[in-house]
Amino acid sequence: MRFAAHRLPLLAAAVALALLPTACGGSGKASAPAGPPPGAGKQLSNADWPQVVDNPDAYRGATVDLVGRVSTVQKSRDRQFRGIHVYADATNSQLETTIITRASLPLLPDDYVRARGILEGTLQSGSTAGIDLRGPVVIASQLRPATFVDAASPARQRLRAKPYTVYNVTLTPYRIDFAADETRVFLRIKNATDYTIHYNVAQSYLLNDGIRIRPHPHRSYPQMPADLFPGSTATGVTTFRATTPGMVFKFVTRFSSDDIKVGNVGVTTPIIWTWTF
């Protein structure tokens, strides 16, 4: 399916781009709208997208905040608009969607992008204008770069923890996301010592009601460097299999240092954060 020529005129407003509905062929008269679209007043995001893909027209007119991984980019025949084809399910390359925009943001395949705008349904009628339509169509008023973290599966539950400082090194698991397909631990480490410290993600694990869960690194996420030099701060995301916190949930990690006075000949004892429910 291709972008309908009668949909090409987009009216740029201060906060959104809206389609100018005109008829194709025949008398050339615009058909009068039959009231608000079915999705008017609704707010949609990636969490809603499987339902949107199943029936895009049922949500037409909804406000959208969507993150996707770019597959291809096309220009309209008059080169005023771009059609950006994305996967709203970036991990599995599923839930294909077309974003129509005037924005000139440079994009390549496998880049991540966040679009805010209005869902136009499927746009199944009309002549072609050089843009293939795949899946639901979003008319974007805003377009900006995103990351794999932005495109990750939605968190069903989220925990946070306070910083912990030991041997002048501060560790903060500032966010733990429990998603349907994985558990993500976002860790920040600040090395305020005069020595290089070393971090090995394999020495981290979760304890969920006493059951140990080992990490399964996902290289698409930002990774904690193995070496943190004096005065540096780094962040990284460690992934584990999907789980739901039980009555007692713990995140356990440790680090080592070139300073042999740290811990046991340079290696700390386990550092533990605990949540009880």
C-alpha positions as CSV (number, residue, x, y, z in Angstrom):
1,M,0.0,0.0,0.0
2,R,1.2,3.5,-0.8
3,F,0.7,6.9,0.7
4,A,-2.5,8.4,-0.8
5,A,-2.0,11.6,-2.8
6,H,-5.2,13.1,-1.3
7,R,-3.4,12.8,2.1
8,L,-0.3,14.6,1.0
9,P,-1.2,18.1,2.0
10,L,-0.3,18.3,5.7
11,L,-1.0,21.4,7.7
12,A,1.9,22.4,9.9
13,A,0.6,23.8,13.2
14,A,2.4,24.8,16.3
15,V,2.0,21.5,18.1
16,A,1.1,19.0,15.4
17,L,0.8,18.1,11.8
18,A,-2.8,17.4,10.7
19,L,-4.0,15.8,7.5
20,L,-6.1,17.9,5.1
21,P,-8.9,15.5,4.1
22,T,-9.8,16.0,0.4
23,A,-11.5,13.5,-1.9
24,C,-9.8,11.6,-4.8
25,G,-11.3,11.9,-8.3
26,G,-15.1,12.2,-8.7
27,S,-16.5,15.6,-7.9
28,G,-13.4,16.7,-5.9
29,K,-15.6,17.7,-2.9
30,A,-14.4,16.9,0.6
31,S,-16.6,14.6,2.5
32,A,-17.9,16.0,5.8
33,P,-16.5,14.3,9.0
34,A,-19.1,12.2,10.8
35,G,-18.0,13.3,14.3
36,P,-14.8,12.8,16.2
37,P,-12.6,9.8,15.2
38,P,-12.8,6.7,17.4
39,G,-9.5,7.2,19.1
40,A,-9.9,10.9,19.9
41,G,-8.8,11.6,23.5
42,K,-6.8,8.4,23.9
43,Q,-3.0,8.3,24.6
44,L,-1.1,5.4,23.0
45,S,2.4,4.1,23.5
46,N,4.5,1.0,22.7
47,A,2.6,-0.9,25.4
48,D,-0.6,-0.5,23.4
49,W,0.8,-1.2,20.0
50,P,0.0,-4.9,19.6
51,Q,-3.7,-3.9,19.8
52,V,-3.2,-1.0,17.5
53,V,-1.6,-3.2,14.8
54,D,-4.5,-5.6,15.1
55,N,-7.1,-2.8,14.3
56,P,-5.5,0.6,13.5
57,D,-8.7,2.3,12.4
58,A,-10.3,1.6,15.8
59,Y,-7.7,4.0,17.3
60,R,-7.7,6.6,14.6
61,G,-7.3,10.1,16.0
62,A,-5.4,9.0,19.2
63,T,-2.4,10.8,20.4
64,V,0.8,8.7,20.0
65,D,4.2,8.5,21.7
66,L,6.0,5.7,20.0
67,V,9.6,4.5,19.9
68,G,10.8,2.2,17.0
69,R,13.8,0.8,15.2
70,V,14.1,2.2,11.7
71,S,13.9,-0.3,8.8
72,T,13.7,2.0,5.8
73,V,13.1,5.6,5.0
74,Q,11.3,6.9,1.8
75,K,10.6,10.4,0.5
76,S,7.3,11.4,-1.1
77,R,7.2,12.1,-4.7
78,D,7.2,15.9,-4.1
79,R,10.0,15.4,-1.5
80,Q,8.2,17.4,1.1
81,F,7.5,14.4,3.4
82,R,9.2,11.3,4.6
83,G,7.8,7.9,5.3
84,I,9.8,6.2,8.1
85,H,9.1,2.5,8.5
86,V,9.9,1.3,12.0
87,Y,9.4,-1.8,14.2
88,A,7.6,-0.8,17.4
89,D,8.8,-4.2,18.7
90,A,12.5,-3.5,18.1
91,T,13.8,-6.7,19.7
92,N,11.7,-9.1,17.5
93,S,11.4,-6.9,14.4
94,Q,7.6,-6.9,14.6
95,L,4.7,-4.4,14.8
96,E,5.8,-2.6,11.6
97,T,4.5,1.0,11.5
98,T,4.8,3.9,9.1
99,I,5.6,7.4,10.4
100,I,4.9,10.4,8.1
101,T,6.8,13.5,8.9
102,R,8.3,16.7,7.5
103,A,11.3,16.5,9.9
104,S,14.7,16.2,8.3
105,L,16.3,14.2,11.2
106,P,19.1,12.1,9.6
107,L,18.2,8.4,10.0
108,L,19.7,5.1,9.0
109,P,18.4,1.6,9.2
110,D,18.6,0.2,12.8
111,D,18.6,3.8,14.3
112,Y,16.0,4.3,17.0
113,V,13.5,7.2,16.8
114,R,10.7,8.6,19.0
115,A,7.7,10.0,17.2
116,R,4.9,12.0,18.8
117,G,1.8,12.7,16.7
118,I,-1.6,11.4,15.7
119,L,-2.6,7.9,14.6
120,E,-4.2,8.0,11.2
121,G,-5.3,4.4,11.0
122,T,-4.4,2.5,7.8
123,L,-5.1,5.0,5.0
124,Q,-6.1,2.2,2.7
125,S,-7.5,4.3,-0.2
126,G,-6.2,6.8,-2.7
127,S,-3.5,7.0,-5.4
128,T,0.2,6.7,-4.8
129,A,2.7,9.4,-3.9
130,G,5.9,7.4,-3.6
131,I,5.6,6.2,0.0
132,D,4.7,2.6,0.9
133,L,2.4,2.3,3.9
134,R,3.2,-0.6,6.2
135,G,0.9,-1.2,9.2
136,P,-0.6,1.7,11.2
137,V,0.2,5.2,10.0
138,V,1.4,7.9,12.5
139,I,1.4,11.6,11.4
140,A,4.3,12.9,13.5
141,S,4.5,16.4,14.8
142,Q,7.7,15.7,16.7
143,L,10.6,13.4,15.8
144,R,13.8,12.9,17.8
145,P,16.5,10.3,18.2
146,A,16.0,7.5,20.7
147,T,18.0,4.5,22.0
148,F,17.5,0.8,22.5
149,V,16.6,1.5,26.2
150,D,13.7,3.7,25.0
151,A,12.6,0.9,22.7
152,A,12.8,-1.8,25.4
153,S,9.7,-3.7,26.4
154,P,7.5,-1.9,29.0
155,A,8.2,-2.4,32.6
156,R,5.3,-4.0,34.5
157,Q,6.9,-3.1,37.8
158,R,9.9,-0.8,38.7
159,L,12.1,-0.6,41.8
160,R,14.6,2.0,42.8
161,A,17.5,1.9,45.3
162,K,19.6,4.4,47.2
163,P,23.3,4.9,46.6
164,Y,25.7,2.9,48.6
165,T,29.3,4.0,49.2
166,V,32.1,1.7,50.2
167,Y,35.9,2.4,50.0
168,N,35.0,5.8,48.4
169,V,33.2,4.1,45.5
170,T,29.5,4.8,45.1
171,L,27.2,2.3,43.5
172,T,23.5,3.1,42.7
173,P,21.1,0.6,41.1
174,Y,18.9,3.6,40.3
175,R,16.3,1.6,38.3
176,I,15.2,-2.1,38.1
177,D,12.6,-2.9,35.5
178,F,10.5,-6.1,35.5
179,A,9.3,-6.6,31.9
180,A,7.5,-9.5,30.3
181,D,10.6,-10.7,28.5
182,E,13.5,-9.7,30.9
183,T,14.6,-8.0,34.1
184,R,16.8,-4.9,33.7
185,V,19.1,-3.4,36.3
186,F,20.4,0.1,35.6
187,L,23.6,0.6,37.7
188,R,25.7,3.7,38.1
189,I,29.2,3.6,39.6
190,K,31.3,6.6,40.7
191,N,35.0,6.0,41.4
192,A,36.2,8.7,43.7
193,T,39.4,6.8,44.6
194,D,43.0,7.3,43.2
195,Y,43.0,3.8,41.8
196,T,41.3,2.0,38.9
197,I,38.5,-0.2,39.8
198,H,37.3,-3.2,37.9
199,Y,33.7,-4.4,37.4
200,N,32.6,-7.8,36.0
201,V,28.9,-8.1,35.3
202,A,29.1,-11.9,35.7
203,Q,29.7,-11.4,39.4
204,S,26.2,-9.8,39.8
205,Y,23.1,-11.8,40.4
206,L,19.5,-11.5,41.7
207,L,18.1,-13.3,44.6
208,N,14.3,-13.7,44.4
209,D,13.0,-15.5,47.5
210,G,16.4,-17.2,47.8
211,I,16.5,-18.3,44.1
212,R,19.6,-17.1,42.4
213,I,19.2,-15.6,38.9
214,R,22.4,-15.1,36.8
215,P,22.8,-12.3,34.3
216,H,22.2,-12.7,30.5
217,P,24.0,-9.7,29.0
218,H,22.2,-8.0,26.1
219,R,24.8,-6.1,24.1
220,S,22.3,-3.7,22.6
221,Y,22.0,-2.0,26.0
222,P,24.8,0.3,27.4
223,Q,27.4,-1.8,29.1
224,M,29.3,-1.1,32.2
225,P,33.0,-0.8,31.3
226,A,35.3,-3.4,32.8
227,D,37.7,-0.6,34.1
228,L,36.7,2.6,35.8
229,F,39.5,5.0,36.1
230,P,40.1,7.4,39.1
231,G,37.5,10.1,39.2
232,S,35.2,8.5,36.5
233,T,31.5,7.7,36.6
234,A,29.9,5.1,34.4
235,T,26.5,3.5,33.9
236,G,25.4,0.2,32.4
237,V,22.4,-2.1,32.1
238,T,22.5,-5.7,33.1
239,T,19.8,-8.0,32.0
240,F,18.4,-11.1,33.6
241,R,15.6,-13.5,32.7
242,A,12.1,-12.3,33.3
243,T,10.9,-12.6,36.9
244,T,8.5,-11.0,39.4
245,P,9.8,-10.0,42.8
246,G,8.6,-12.2,45.6
247,M,8.5,-11.5,49.3
248,V,12.3,-10.8,49.5
249,F,14.1,-9.5,46.4
250,K,17.9,-8.7,46.3
251,F,20.4,-7.4,43.8
252,V,23.9,-8.5,44.6
253,T,27.2,-7.2,43.0
254,R,30.8,-6.5,43.8
255,F,33.9,-4.8,42.4
256,S,37.7,-5.1,42.7
257,S,40.4,-2.4,42.9
258,D,44.0,-2.0,42.1
259,D,44.3,-0.9,45.7
260,I,45.0,-4.1,47.6
261,K,43.8,-2.5,50.8
262,V,40.2,-2.7,49.5
263,G,38.3,-5.6,50.8
264,N,40.1,-9.0,50.5
265,V,43.3,-8.2,48.6
266,G,41.5,-5.7,46.4
267,V,38.1,-7.5,46.1
268,T,35.0,-6.4,47.9
269,T,32.6,-8.6,49.8
270,P,29.2,-8.9,48.1
271,I,27.2,-5.6,48.1
272,I,23.5,-6.2,48.6
273,W,20.3,-4.2,48.1
274,T,17.2,-5.7,49.6
275,W,13.5,-5.1,49.0
276,T,10.8,-6.8,51.0
277,F,7.1,-7.0,50.1
